[in-house]
Amino acid sequence: MFRVGCRVAGIETSFLGGHTFRTTGITAYLENGGTLEHAQQIAAHESPRTTKLYDRTTDQVSLDEIERVAI
């Protein structure tokens, strides 16, 4: 269903699916001050470890880290 909707919207990728939207939703929720415990309840996960797998809040690299690259 997600892939069909993406194709209709002109998004061509084989990596987009239901878990992509779940990851985006959980990450956005946590970035906006939500708690892992509430995200777990929203996602209907039994374990917070499962919810943490969808948390991408620490994936962004800061400008300070990029500036460490010296050529």
CHARMM-style PDB file with segment names, atoms N, HN, CA, C and O in Angstrom:
ATOM      1  N   MET     1       0.825  -1.185   0.000  1.00  0.00      PROA
ATOM      2  CA  MET     1       0.000   0.000   0.000  1.00  0.00      PROA
ATOM      3  C   MET     1       0.875   1.256   0.000  1.00  0.00      PROA
ATOM      4  O   MET     1       0.602   2.200  -0.742  1.00  0.00      PROA
ATOM      5  N   PHE     2       1.923   1.273   0.828  1.00  0.00      PROA
ATOM      6  HN  PHE     2       2.145   0.507   1.431  1.00  0.00      PROA
ATOM      7  CA  PHE     2       2.800   2.447   0.884  1.00  0.00      PROA
ATOM      8  C   PHE     2       3.533   2.640  -0.432  1.00  0.00      PROA
ATOM      9  O   PHE     2       3.642   3.760  -0.932  1.00  0.00      PROA
ATOM     10  N   ARG     3       4.033   1.550  -0.988  1.00  0.00      PROA
ATOM     11  HN  ARG     3       3.944   0.640  -0.581  1.00  0.00      PROA
ATOM     12  CA  ARG     3       4.789   1.660  -2.233  1.00  0.00      PROA
ATOM     13  C   ARG     3       3.913   2.146  -3.381  1.00  0.00      PROA
ATOM     14  O   ARG     3       4.361   2.925  -4.221  1.00  0.00      PROA
ATOM     15  N   VAL     4       2.674   1.691  -3.416  1.00  0.00      PROA
ATOM     16  HN  VAL     4       2.310   1.058  -2.734  1.00  0.00      PROA
ATOM     17  CA  VAL     4       1.754   2.152  -4.456  1.00  0.00      PROA
ATOM     18  C   VAL     4       1.496   3.646  -4.291  1.00  0.00      PROA
ATOM     19  O   VAL     4       1.530   4.399  -5.264  1.00  0.00      PROA
ATOM     20  N   GLY     5       1.240   4.067  -3.069  1.00  0.00      PROA
ATOM     21  HN  GLY     5       1.212   3.456  -2.278  1.00  0.00      PROA
ATOM     22  CA  GLY     5       1.025   5.493  -2.808  1.00  0.00      PROA
ATOM     23  C   GLY     5       2.232   6.331  -3.178  1.00  0.00      PROA
ATOM     24  O   GLY     5       2.091   7.431  -3.711  1.00  0.00      PROA
ATOM     25  N   CYS     6       3.411   5.818  -2.898  1.00  0.00      PROA
ATOM     26  HN  CYS     6       3.526   4.924  -2.465  1.00  0.00      PROA
ATOM     27  CA  CYS     6       4.640   6.536  -3.252  1.00  0.00      PROA
ATOM     28  C   CYS     6       4.801   6.629  -4.758  1.00  0.00      PROA
ATOM     29  O   CYS     6       5.192   7.673  -5.280  1.00  0.00      PROA
ATOM     30  N   ARG     7       4.502   5.548  -5.458  1.00  0.00      PROA
ATOM     31  HN  ARG     7       4.184   4.700  -5.034  1.00  0.00      PROA
ATOM     32  CA  ARG     7       4.581   5.580  -6.926  1.00  0.00      PROA
ATOM     33  C   ARG     7       3.619   6.598  -7.497  1.00  0.00      PROA
ATOM     34  O   ARG     7       3.966   7.338  -8.417  1.00  0.00      PROA
ATOM     35  N   VAL     8       2.407   6.641  -6.957  1.00  0.00      PROA
ATOM     36  HN  VAL     8       2.125   6.040  -6.209  1.00  0.00      PROA
ATOM     37  CA  VAL     8       1.410   7.609  -7.420  1.00  0.00      PROA
ATOM     38  C   VAL     8       1.897   9.036  -7.176  1.00  0.00      PROA
ATOM     39  O   VAL     8       1.633   9.936  -7.973  1.00  0.00      PROA
ATOM     40  N   ALA     9       2.617   9.234  -6.058  1.00  0.00      PROA
ATOM     41  HN  ALA     9       2.831   8.503  -5.410  1.00  0.00      PROA
ATOM     42  CA  ALA     9       3.145  10.559  -5.725  1.00  0.00      PROA
ATOM     43  C   ALA     9       4.427  10.880  -6.484  1.00  0.00      PROA
ATOM     44  O   ALA     9       4.960  11.984  -6.367  1.00  0.00      PROA
ATOM     45  N   GLY    10       4.923   9.918  -7.262  1.00  0.00      PROA
ATOM     46  HN  GLY    10       4.490   9.022  -7.357  1.00  0.00      PROA
ATOM     47  CA  GLY    10       6.122  10.159  -8.048  1.00  0.00      PROA
ATOM     48  C   GLY    10       7.413   9.849  -7.317  1.00  0.00      PROA
ATOM     49  O   GLY    10       8.491  10.241  -7.763  1.00  0.00      PROA
ATOM     50  N   ILE    11       7.312   9.146  -6.193  1.00  0.00      PROA
ATOM     51  HN  ILE    11       6.436   8.827  -5.830  1.00  0.00      PROA
ATOM     52  CA  ILE    11       8.499   8.772  -5.426  1.00  0.00      PROA
ATOM     53  C   ILE    11       8.891   7.358  -5.831  1.00  0.00      PROA
ATOM     54  O   ILE    11       8.164   6.403  -5.557  1.00  0.00      PROA
ATOM     55  N   GLU    12      10.037   7.227  -6.482  1.00  0.00      PROA
ATOM     56  HN  GLU    12      10.627   8.003  -6.704  1.00  0.00      PROA
ATOM     57  CA  GLU    12      10.490   5.930  -6.957  1.00  0.00      PROA
ATOM     58  C   GLU    12      11.628   5.422  -6.083  1.00  0.00      PROA
ATOM     59  O   GLU    12      12.762   5.884  -6.212  1.00  0.00      PROA
ATOM     60  N   THR    13      11.342   4.490  -5.211  1.00  0.00      PROA
ATOM     61  HN  THR    13      10.421   4.114  -5.107  1.00  0.00      PROA
ATOM     62  CA  THR    13      12.364   3.863  -4.389  1.00  0.00      PROA
ATOM     63  C   THR    13      11.854   2.517  -3.899  1.00  0.00      PROA
ATOM     64  O   THR    13      10.655   2.321  -3.698  1.00  0.00      PROA
ATOM     65  N   SER    14      12.785   1.603  -3.713  1.00  0.00      PROA
ATOM     66  HN  SER    14      13.759   1.763  -3.876  1.00  0.00      PROA
ATOM     67  CA  SER    14      12.388   0.291  -3.191  1.00  0.00      PROA
ATOM     68  C   SER    14      12.592   0.219  -1.680  1.00  0.00      PROA
ATOM     69  O   SER    14      12.281  -0.799  -1.061  1.00  0.00      PROA
ATOM     70  N   PHE    15      13.113   1.291  -1.082  1.00  0.00      PROA
ATOM     71  HN  PHE    15      13.366   2.118  -1.584  1.00  0.00      PROA
ATOM     72  CA  PHE    15      13.427   1.280   0.342  1.00  0.00      PROA
ATOM     73  C   PHE    15      12.322   1.873   1.205  1.00  0.00      PROA
ATOM     74  O   PHE    15      12.448   1.896   2.430  1.00  0.00      PROA
ATOM     75  N   LEU    16      11.274   2.338   0.612  1.00  0.00      PROA
ATOM     76  HN  LEU    16      11.171   2.319  -0.383  1.00  0.00      PROA
ATOM     77  CA  LEU    16      10.222   2.993   1.368  1.00  0.00      PROA
ATOM     78  C   LEU    16       9.115   1.998   1.698  1.00  0.00      PROA
ATOM     79  O   LEU    16       8.625   1.286   0.822  1.00  0.00      PROA
ATOM     80  N   GLY    17       8.731   1.959   2.965  1.00  0.00      PROA
ATOM     81  HN  GLY    17       9.130   2.538   3.676  1.00  0.00      PROA
ATOM     82  CA  GLY    17       7.676   1.047   3.386  1.00  0.00      PROA
ATOM     83  C   GLY    17       7.078   1.512   4.692  1.00  0.00      PROA
ATOM     84  O   GLY    17       7.349   2.624   5.145  1.00  0.00      PROA
ATOM     85  N   GLY    18       6.275   0.676   5.291  1.00  0.00      PROA
ATOM     86  HN  GLY    18       6.055  -0.227   4.922  1.00  0.00      PROA
ATOM     87  CA  GLY    18       5.601   1.020   6.537  1.00  0.00      PROA
ATOM     88  C   GLY    18       6.554   1.352   7.675  1.00  0.00      PROA
ATOM     89  O   GLY    18       6.276   2.230   8.492  1.00  0.00      PROA
ATOM     90  N   HSD    19       7.678   0.646   7.724  1.00  0.00      PROA
ATOM     91  HN  HSD    19       7.904  -0.067   7.060  1.00  0.00      PROA
ATOM     92  CA  HSD    19       8.630   0.898   8.802  1.00  0.00      PROA
ATOM     93  C   HSD    19       9.331   2.243   8.636  1.00  0.00      PROA
ATOM     94  O   HSD    19       9.768   2.844   9.618  1.00  0.00      PROA
ATOM     95  N   THR    20       9.439   2.714   7.398  1.00  0.00      PROA
ATOM     96  HN  THR    20       9.084   2.226   6.600  1.00  0.00      PROA
ATOM     97  CA  THR    20      10.007   4.041   7.160  1.00  0.00      PROA
ATOM     98  C   THR    20       9.145   5.101   7.827  1.00  0.00      PROA
ATOM     99  O   THR    20       9.664   6.011   8.474  1.00  0.00      PROA
ATOM    100  N   PHE    21       7.835   4.990   7.673  1.00  0.00      PROA
ATOM    101  HN  PHE    21       7.412   4.251   7.148  1.00  0.00      PROA
ATOM    102  CA  PHE    21       6.920   5.950   8.268  1.00  0.00      PROA
ATOM    103  C   PHE    21       6.901   5.814   9.792  1.00  0.00      PROA
ATOM    104  O   PHE    21       6.779   6.812  10.503  1.00  0.00      PROA
ATOM    105  N   ARG    22       7.019   4.603  10.285  1.00  0.00      PROA
ATOM    106  HN  ARG    22       7.118   3.792   9.708  1.00  0.00      PROA
ATOM    107  CA  ARG    22       7.062   4.377  11.727  1.00  0.00      PROA
ATOM    108  C   ARG    22       8.318   5.022  12.313  1.00  0.00      PROA
ATOM    109  O   ARG    22       8.256   5.669  13.359  1.00  0.00      PROA
ATOM    110  N   THR    23       9.447   4.848  11.644  1.00  0.00      PROA
ATOM    111  HN  THR    23       9.497   4.323  10.794  1.00  0.00      PROA
ATOM    112  CA  THR    23      10.706   5.456  12.082  1.00  0.00      PROA
ATOM    113  C   THR    23      10.595   6.976  12.082  1.00  0.00      PROA
ATOM    114  O   THR    23      11.000   7.630  13.043  1.00  0.00      PROA
ATOM    115  N   THR    24      10.053   7.533  11.017  1.00  0.00      PROA
ATOM    116  HN  THR    24       9.723   7.001  10.237  1.00  0.00      PROA
ATOM    117  CA  THR    24       9.895   8.984  10.921  1.00  0.00      PROA
ATOM    118  C   THR    24       8.980   9.504  12.020  1.00  0.00      PROA
ATOM    119  O   THR    24       9.280  10.524  12.641  1.00  0.00      PROA
ATOM    120  N   GLY    25       7.882   8.827  12.264  1.00  0.00      PROA
ATOM    121  HN  GLY    25       7.639   7.999  11.760  1.00  0.00      PROA
ATOM    122  CA  GLY    25       6.934   9.258  13.292  1.00  0.00      PROA
ATOM    123  C   GLY    25       7.527   9.210  14.687  1.00  0.00      PROA
ATOM    124  O   GLY    25       7.383  10.162  15.454  1.00  0.00      PROA
ATOM    125  N   ILE    26       8.188   8.118  15.024  1.00  0.00      PROA
ATOM    126  HN  ILE    26       8.304   7.345  14.400  1.00  0.00      PROA
ATOM    127  CA  ILE    26       8.783   7.983  16.358  1.00  0.00      PROA
ATOM    128  C   ILE    26       9.893   9.011  16.546  1.00  0.00      PROA
ATOM    129  O   ILE    26       9.981   9.641  17.599  1.00  0.00      PROA
ATOM    130  N   THR    27      10.739   9.184  15.533  1.00  0.00      PROA
ATOM    131  HN  THR    27      10.667   8.673  14.677  1.00  0.00      PROA
ATOM    132  CA  THR    27      11.824  10.159  15.630  1.00  0.00      PROA
ATOM    133  C   THR    27      11.277  11.574  15.789  1.00  0.00      PROA
ATOM    134  O   THR    27      11.756  12.328  16.636  1.00  0.00      PROA
ATOM    135  N   ALA    28      10.287  11.939  14.992  1.00  0.00      PROA
ATOM    136  HN  ALA    28       9.898  11.326  14.304  1.00  0.00      PROA
ATOM    137  CA  ALA    28       9.698  13.286  15.093  1.00  0.00      PROA
ATOM    138  C   ALA    28       9.066  13.493  16.464  1.00  0.00      PROA
ATOM    139  O   ALA    28       9.198  14.565  17.055  1.00  0.00      PROA
ATOM    140  N   TYR    29       8.387  12.481  16.966  1.00  0.00      PROA
ATOM    141  HN  TYR    29       8.280  11.610  16.486  1.00  0.00      PROA
ATOM    142  CA  TYR    29       7.764  12.568  18.281  1.00  0.00      PROA
ATOM    143  C   TYR    29       8.817  12.823  19.364  1.00  0.00      PROA
ATOM    144  O   TYR    29       8.635  13.688  20.220  1.00  0.00      PROA
ATOM    145  N   LEU    30       9.915  12.067  19.322  1.00  0.00      PROA
ATOM    146  HN  LEU    30      10.063  11.364  18.626  1.00  0.00      PROA
ATOM    147  CA  LEU    30      10.966  12.210  20.326  1.00  0.00      PROA
ATOM    148  C   LEU    30      11.701  13.549  20.189  1.00  0.00      PROA
ATOM    149  O   LEU    30      12.067  14.159  21.194  1.00  0.00      PROA
ATOM    150  N   GLU    31      11.916  14.005  18.961  1.00  0.00      PROA
ATOM    151  HN  GLU    31      11.619  13.510  18.144  1.00  0.00      PROA
ATOM    152  CA  GLU    31      12.575  15.297  18.743  1.00  0.00      PROA
ATOM    153  C   GLU    31      11.737  16.459  19.263  1.00  0.00      PROA
ATOM    154  O   GLU    31      12.277  17.517  19.587  1.00  0.00      PROA
ATOM    155  N   ASN    32      10.452  16.272  19.343  1.00  0.00      PROA
ATOM    156  HN  ASN    32      10.014  15.412  19.079  1.00  0.00      PROA
ATOM    157  CA  ASN    32       9.553  17.329  19.806  1.00  0.00      PROA
ATOM    158  C   ASN    32       9.197  17.184  21.273  1.00  0.00      PROA
ATOM    159  O   ASN    32       8.180  17.711  21.726  1.00  0.00      PROA
ATOM    160  N   GLY    33      10.030  16.472  22.017  1.00  0.00      PROA
ATOM    161  HN  GLY    33      10.856  16.044  21.649  1.00  0.00      PROA
ATOM    162  CA  GLY    33       9.852  16.401  23.462  1.00  0.00      PROA
ATOM    163  C   GLY    33       9.095  15.199  23.978  1.00  0.00      PROA
ATOM    164  O   GLY    33       8.849  15.103  25.180  1.00  0.00      PROA
ATOM    165  N   GLY    34       8.721  14.288  23.116  1.00  0.00      PROA
ATOM    166  HN  GLY    34       8.921  14.366  22.140  1.00  0.00      PROA
ATOM    167  CA  GLY    34       8.016  13.088  23.559  1.00  0.00      PROA
ATOM    168  C   GLY    34       8.950  12.154  24.314  1.00  0.00      PROA
ATOM    169  O   GLY    34      10.170  12.227  24.169  1.00  0.00      PROA
ATOM    170  N   THR    35       8.374  11.290  25.108  1.00  0.00      PROA
ATOM    171  HN  THR    35       7.382  11.231  25.226  1.00  0.00      PROA
ATOM    172  CA  THR    35       9.173  10.342  25.884  1.00  0.00      PROA
ATOM    173  C   THR    35       9.191   8.981  25.199  1.00  0.00      PROA
ATOM    174  O   THR    35       8.273   8.629  24.458  1.00  0.00      PROA
ATOM    175  N   LEU    36      10.249   8.228  25.460  1.00  0.00      PROA
ATOM    176  HN  LEU    36      10.994   8.514  26.062  1.00  0.00      PROA
ATOM    177  CA  LEU    36      10.362   6.889  24.892  1.00  0.00      PROA
ATOM    178  C   LEU    36       9.209   6.005  25.368  1.00  0.00      PROA
ATOM    179  O   LEU    36       8.692   5.182  24.613  1.00  0.00      PROA
ATOM    180  N   GLU    37       8.814   6.185  26.625  1.00  0.00      PROA
ATOM    181  HN  GLU    37       9.233   6.854  27.239  1.00  0.00      PROA
ATOM    182  CA  GLU    37       7.721   5.366  27.173  1.00  0.00      PROA
ATOM    183  C   GLU    37       6.415   5.619  26.433  1.00  0.00      PROA
ATOM    184  O   GLU    37       5.687   4.676  26.123  1.00  0.00      PROA
ATOM    185  N   HSD    38       6.108   6.890  26.145  1.00  0.00      PROA
ATOM    186  HN  HSD    38       6.699   7.656  26.397  1.00  0.00      PROA
ATOM    187  CA  HSD    38       4.872   7.189  25.414  1.00  0.00      PROA
ATOM    188  C   HSD    38       4.979   6.747  23.955  1.00  0.00      PROA
ATOM    189  O   HSD    38       3.998   6.282  23.375  1.00  0.00      PROA
ATOM    190  N   ALA    39       6.163   6.889  23.363  1.00  0.00      PROA
ATOM    191  HN  ALA    39       6.960   7.266  23.835  1.00  0.00      PROA
ATOM    192  CA  ALA    39       6.361   6.415  21.993  1.00  0.00      PROA
ATOM    193  C   ALA    39       6.140   4.912  21.927  1.00  0.00      PROA
ATOM    194  O   ALA    39       5.572   4.397  20.964  1.00  0.00      PROA
ATOM    195  N   GLN    40       6.593   4.216  22.959  1.00  0.00      PROA
ATOM    196  HN  GLN    40       7.054   4.634  23.742  1.00  0.00      PROA
ATOM    197  CA  GLN    40       6.387   2.765  23.043  1.00  0.00      PROA
ATOM    198  C   GLN    40       4.900   2.434  23.068  1.00  0.00      PROA
ATOM    199  O   GLN    40       4.452   1.508  22.391  1.00  0.00      PROA
ATOM    200  N   GLN    41       4.142   3.190  23.846  1.00  0.00      PROA
ATOM    201  HN  GLN    41       4.506   3.942  24.396  1.00  0.00      PROA
ATOM    202  CA  GLN    41       2.695   2.955  23.918  1.00  0.00      PROA
ATOM    203  C   GLN    41       2.022   3.261  22.581  1.00  0.00      PROA
ATOM    204  O   GLN    41       1.166   2.502  22.124  1.00  0.00      PROA
ATOM    205  N   ILE    42       2.410   4.374  21.955  1.00  0.00      PROA
ATOM    206  HN  ILE    42       3.105   4.990  22.325  1.00  0.00      PROA
ATOM    207  CA  ILE    42       1.820   4.763  20.673  1.00  0.00      PROA
ATOM    208  C   ILE    42       2.091   3.700  19.615  1.00  0.00      PROA
ATOM    209  O   ILE    42       1.216   3.365  18.816  1.00  0.00      PROA
ATOM    210  N   ALA    43       3.321   3.170  19.619  1.00  0.00      PROA
ATOM    211  HN  ALA    43       4.032   3.442  20.268  1.00  0.00      PROA
ATOM    212  CA  ALA    43       3.708   2.174  18.618  1.00  0.00      PROA
ATOM    213  C   ALA    43       3.236   0.764  18.972  1.00  0.00      PROA
ATOM    214  O   ALA    43       3.383  -0.161  18.172  1.00  0.00      PROA
ATOM    215  N   ALA    44       2.676   0.603  20.158  1.00  0.00      PROA
ATOM    216  HN  ALA    44       2.557   1.354  20.807  1.00  0.00      PROA
ATOM    217  CA  ALA    44       2.202  -0.702  20.638  1.00  0.00      PROA
ATOM    218  C   ALA    44       3.328  -1.727  20.704  1.00  0.00      PROA
ATOM    219  O   ALA    44       3.148  -2.889  20.340  1.00  0.00      PROA
ATOM    220  N   HSD    45       4.492  -1.281  21.174  1.00  0.00      PROA
ATOM    221  HN  HSD    45       4.639  -0.337  21.470  1.00  0.00      PROA
ATOM    222  CA  HSD    45       5.612  -2.196  21.375  1.00  0.00      PROA
ATOM    223  C   HSD    45       5.595  -2.712  22.803  1.00  0.00      PROA
ATOM    224  O   HSD    45       5.284  -1.967  23.732  1.00  0.00      PROA
ATOM    225  N   GLU    46       5.922  -3.972  22.981  1.00  0.00      PROA
ATOM    226  HN  GLU    46       6.174  -4.578  22.226  1.00  0.00      PROA
ATOM    227  CA  GLU    46       6.016  -4.539  24.329  1.00  0.00      PROA
ATOM    228  C   GLU    46       7.263  -4.065  25.054  1.00  0.00      PROA
ATOM    229  O   GLU    46       7.249  -3.875  26.270  1.00  0.00      PROA
ATOM    230  N   SER    47       8.334  -3.876  24.310  1.00  0.00      PROA
ATOM    231  HN  SER    47       8.345  -4.030  23.322  1.00  0.00      PROA
ATOM    232  CA  SER    47       9.614  -3.544  24.912  1.00  0.00      PROA
ATOM    233  C   SER    47      10.104  -2.170  24.435  1.00  0.00      PROA
ATOM    234  O   SER    47       9.973  -1.847  23.254  1.00  0.00      PROA
ATOM    235  N   PRO    48      10.665  -1.364  25.336  1.00  0.00      PROA
ATOM    236  CA  PRO    48      11.244  -0.086  24.908  1.00  0.00      PROA
ATOM    237  C   PRO    48      12.456  -0.294  23.993  1.00  0.00      PROA
ATOM    238  O   PRO    48      12.824   0.601  23.232  1.00  0.00      PROA
ATOM    239  N   ARG    49      13.069  -1.473  24.073  1.00  0.00      PROA
ATOM    240  HN  ARG    49      12.770  -2.199  24.691  1.00  0.00      PROA
ATOM    241  CA  ARG    49      14.198  -1.763  23.171  1.00  0.00      PROA
ATOM    242  C   ARG    49      13.736  -1.765  21.716  1.00  0.00      PROA
ATOM    243  O   ARG    49      14.459  -1.302  20.834  1.00  0.00      PROA
ATOM    244  N   THR    50      12.545  -2.279  21.465  1.00  0.00      PROA
ATOM    245  HN  THR    50      11.958  -2.655  22.182  1.00  0.00      PROA
ATOM    246  CA  THR    50      12.014  -2.286  20.105  1.00  0.00      PROA
ATOM    247  C   THR    50      11.769  -0.861  19.633  1.00  0.00      PROA
ATOM    248  O   THR    50      12.111  -0.513  18.503  1.00  0.00      PROA
ATOM    249  N   THR    51      11.181  -0.038  20.487  1.00  0.00      PROA
ATOM    250  HN  THR    51      10.903  -0.321  21.405  1.00  0.00      PROA
ATOM    251  CA  THR    51      10.906   1.351  20.129  1.00  0.00      PROA
ATOM    252  C   THR    51      12.209   2.084  19.862  1.00  0.00      PROA
ATOM    253  O   THR    51      12.284   2.899  18.942  1.00  0.00      PROA
ATOM    254  N   LYS    52      13.223   1.808  20.644  1.00  0.00      PROA
ATOM    255  HN  LYS    52      13.162   1.146  21.391  1.00  0.00      PROA
ATOM    256  CA  LYS    52      14.522   2.476  20.490  1.00  0.00      PROA
ATOM    257  C   LYS    52      15.147   2.169  19.131  1.00  0.00      PROA
ATOM    258  O   LYS    52      15.929   2.973  18.624  1.00  0.00      PROA
ATOM    259  N   LEU    53      14.821   1.030  18.534  1.00  0.00      PROA
ATOM    260  HN  LEU    53      14.186   0.377  18.945  1.00  0.00      PROA
ATOM    261  CA  LEU    53      15.329   0.699  17.200  1.00  0.00      PROA
ATOM    262  C   LEU    53      14.848   1.689  16.146  1.00  0.00      PROA
ATOM    263  O   LEU    53      15.507   1.881  15.124  1.00  0.00      PROA
ATOM    264  N   TYR    54      13.712   2.311  16.389  1.00  0.00      PROA
ATOM    265  HN  TYR    54      13.177   2.155  17.220  1.00  0.00      PROA
ATOM    266  CA  TYR    54      13.139   3.272  15.444  1.00  0.00      PROA
ATOM    267  C   TYR    54      13.565   4.714  15.736  1.00  0.00      PROA
ATOM    268  O   TYR    54      13.217   5.623  14.982  1.00  0.00      PROA
ATOM    269  N   ASP    55      14.299   4.926  16.801  1.00  0.00      PROA
ATOM    270  HN  ASP    55      14.581   4.188  17.414  1.00  0.00      PROA
ATOM    271  CA  ASP    55      14.727   6.268  17.222  1.00  0.00      PROA
ATOM    272  C   ASP    55      15.960   6.688  16.424  1.00  0.00      PROA
ATOM    273  O   ASP    55      17.032   6.100  16.570  1.00  0.00      PROA
ATOM    274  N   ARG    56      15.801   7.699  15.586  1.00  0.00      PROA
ATOM    275  HN  ARG    56      14.930   8.177  15.468  1.00  0.00      PROA
ATOM    276  CA  ARG    56      16.913   8.201  14.770  1.00  0.00      PROA
ATOM    277  C   ARG    56      17.356   9.598  15.209  1.00  0.00      PROA
ATOM    278  O   ARG    56      17.974  10.326  14.431  1.00  0.00      PROA
ATOM    279  N   THR    57      17.047   9.969  16.436  1.00  0.00      PROA
ATOM    280  HN  THR    57      16.546   9.378  17.067  1.00  0.00      PROA
ATOM    281  CA  THR    57      17.380  11.326  16.896  1.00  0.00      PROA
ATOM    282  C   THR    57      18.878  11.552  16.997  1.00  0.00      PROA
ATOM    283  O   THR    57      19.326  12.697  16.931  1.00  0.00      PROA
ATOM    284  N   THR    58      19.656  10.507  17.154  1.00  0.00      PROA
ATOM    285  HN  THR    58      19.292   9.577  17.207  1.00  0.00      PROA
ATOM    286  CA  THR    58      21.105  10.688  17.275  1.00  0.00      PROA
ATOM    287  C   THR    58      21.829  10.471  15.954  1.00  0.00      PROA
ATOM    288  O   THR    58      23.059  10.447  15.932  1.00  0.00      PROA
ATOM    289  N   ASP    59      21.108  10.315  14.864  1.00  0.00      PROA
ATOM    290  HN  ASP    59      20.109  10.335  14.882  1.00  0.00      PROA
ATOM    291  CA  ASP    59      21.743  10.066  13.571  1.00  0.00      PROA
ATOM    292  C   ASP    59      22.294  11.325  12.919  1.00  0.00      PROA
ATOM    293  O   ASP    59      23.111  11.223  12.004  1.00  0.00      PROA
ATOM    294  N   GLN    60      21.881  12.494  13.353  1.00  0.00      PROA
ATOM    295  HN  GLN    60      21.217  12.577  14.096  1.00  0.00      PROA
ATOM    296  CA  GLN    60      22.343  13.722  12.732  1.00  0.00      PROA
ATOM    297  C   GLN    60      23.740  14.067  13.236  1.00  0.00      PROA
ATOM    298  O   GLN    60      24.024  13.986  14.431  1.00  0.00      PROA
ATOM    299  N   VAL    61      24.586  14.446  12.321  1.00  0.00      PROA
ATOM    300  HN  VAL    61      24.355  14.512  11.350  1.00  0.00      PROA
ATOM    301  CA  VAL    61      25.950  14.838  12.644  1.00  0.00      PROA
ATOM    302  C   VAL    61      25.970  16.356  12.783  1.00  0.00      PROA
ATOM    303  O   VAL    61      25.463  17.075  11.921  1.00  0.00      PROA
ATOM    304  N   SER    62      26.557  16.833  13.871  1.00  0.00      PROA
ATOM    305  HN  SER    62      26.969  16.249  14.571  1.00  0.00      PROA
ATOM    306  CA  SER    62      26.591  18.272  14.097  1.00  0.00      PROA
ATOM    307  C   SER    62      27.666  18.927  13.233  1.00  0.00      PROA
ATOM    308  O   SER    62      28.586  18.254  12.768  1.00  0.00      PROA
ATOM    309  N   LEU    63      27.553  20.223  13.022  1.00  0.00      PROA
ATOM    310  HN  LEU    63      26.806  20.769  13.400  1.00  0.00      PROA
ATOM    311  CA  LEU    63      28.522  20.979  12.252  1.00  0.00      PROA
ATOM    312  C   LEU    63      29.902  20.884  12.896  1.00  0.00      PROA
ATOM    313  O   LEU    63      30.913  20.834  12.195  1.00  0.00      PROA
ATOM    314  N   ASP    64      29.949  20.860  14.233  1.00  0.00      PROA
ATOM    315  HN  ASP    64      29.129  20.901  14.803  1.00  0.00      PROA
ATOM    316  CA  ASP    64      31.232  20.727  14.923  1.00  0.00      PROA
ATOM    317  C   ASP    64      31.955  19.441  14.527  1.00  0.00      PROA
ATOM    318  O   ASP    64      33.176  19.435  14.377  1.00  0.00      PROA
ATOM    319  N   GLU    65      31.216  18.370  14.361  1.00  0.00      PROA
ATOM    320  HN  GLU    65      30.223  18.374  14.483  1.00  0.00      PROA
ATOM    321  CA  GLU    65      31.828  17.104  13.967  1.00  0.00      PROA
ATOM    322  C   GLU    65      32.335  17.180  12.538  1.00  0.00      PROA
ATOM    323  O   GLU    65      33.407  16.654  12.238  1.00  0.00      PROA
ATOM    324  N   ILE    66      31.595  17.818  11.660  1.00  0.00      PROA
ATOM    325  HN  ILE    66      30.724  18.245  11.904  1.00  0.00      PROA
ATOM    326  CA  ILE    66      32.012  17.954  10.261  1.00  0.00      PROA
ATOM    327  C   ILE    66      33.284  18.799  10.177  1.00  0.00      PROA
ATOM    328  O   ILE    66      34.159  18.520   9.358  1.00  0.00      PROA
ATOM    329  N   GLU    67      33.389  19.821  11.013  1.00  0.00      PROA
ATOM    330  HN  GLU    67      32.678  20.048  11.678  1.00  0.00      PROA
ATOM    331  CA  GLU    67      34.561  20.693  10.981  1.00  0.00      PROA
ATOM    332  C   GLU    67      35.827  19.990  11.460  1.00  0.00      PROA
ATOM    333  O   GLU    67      36.927  20.509  11.268  1.00  0.00      PROA
ATOM    334  N   ARG    68      35.692  18.829  12.076  1.00  0.00      PROA
ATOM    335  HN  ARG    68      34.798  18.408  12.232  1.00  0.00      PROA
ATOM    336  CA  ARG    68      36.861  18.052  12.494  1.00  0.00      PROA
ATOM    337  C   ARG    68      37.618  17.484  11.290  1.00  0.00      PROA
ATOM    338  O   ARG    68      38.792  17.129  11.399  1.00  0.00      PROA
ATOM    339  N   VAL    69      36.947  17.403  10.158  1.00  0.00      PROA
ATOM    340  HN  VAL    69      35.994  17.692  10.069  1.00  0.00      PROA
ATOM    341  CA  VAL    69      37.586  16.879   8.955  1.00  0.00      PROA
ATOM    342  C   VAL    69      38.516  17.955   8.412  1.00  0.00      PROA
ATOM    343  O   VAL    69      38.068  19.008   7.960  1.00  0.00      PROA
ATOM    344  N   ALA    70      39.791  17.681   8.462  1.00  0.00      PROA
ATOM    345  HN  ALA    70      40.154  16.825   8.830  1.00  0.00      PROA
ATOM    346  CA  ALA    70      40.787  18.644   7.979  1.00  0.00      PROA
ATOM    347  C   ALA    70      41.526  18.039   6.795  1.00  0.00      PROA
ATOM    348  O   ALA    70      41.949  16.883   6.818  1.00  0.00      PROA
ATOM    349  N   ILE    71      41.663  18.839   5.789  1.00  0.00      PROA
ATOM    350  HN  ILE    71      41.320  19.778   5.771  1.00  0.00      PROA
ATOM    351  CA  ILE    71      42.365  18.350   4.580  1.00  0.00      PROA
ATOM    352  C   ILE    71      43.638  19.151   4.409  1.00  0.00      PROA
ATOM    353  OT1 ILE    71      44.391  18.919   3.463  1.00  0.00      PROA
TER     354      ILE     71
END
